């Protein structure tokens, strides 16, 4: 996909770039207005209109880099164009951690393996470019594929929050399952070696000294500079 917005990462078939105000229509039409997508991505937190999405993106661009805690990325397929969203949210500079979110717009693409590819890219950014200590993710009890996928990628189940979220659509309380991966887990994760070699064309688990001068927090991405070289 050709875009004027700088890329933050590239893989065999995907590219990640920051979302910008011009993406508002796309994000609302294909993502935030779709109940099925939001039930997997961010329950009960859907913008009410395209205008609200636009204003949120404008405000996000105005946040000083050192205060930024939410990095939202558009997932672009080299052939099909935008196919989903991912994010590092609730970033804490003190605790060196962030929450991982990912969602694909089209349900058919969720069964192709793009989620694995995106997760590898985000882990590469989180641990190798931003030097986070921990990445965590929460899944709704009904999202069994996400739970299975996180475990296969090496995330560890850390707890269950019973009846933690009220789903307005179903009028029911939903359990949350919490998963986490520390940088030590990441470095020792042999499952990621063949996956990243195949999809990113390199092993992302070793500490690469060439990355040490790159941004140390997600806030540094606010400059729009390219973080990882094209592969």
Secondary structure, 3 states (H helix, E strand, C coil): CCCCCCEEEECCCEEEEECCHHHHHHHHHHHHCCHHHHHHHCCCCCCCCHHHHHHHHHHHHCCCHHHCCCEEEEEEECCCEEEEEEEEEEEECCCCEEEEEEEECCHHHHHCCHHHHHHHHHHHHHHHHCCCCEEEEEEECCCHHHHHHHHHCCCEEEEEEEEEEEECCCCEEEEEEEEEEEHHHHHCCCHHHHHHHHHCCCCCCCCCHHHCCCCCCHHHHHHCCCCCCCC
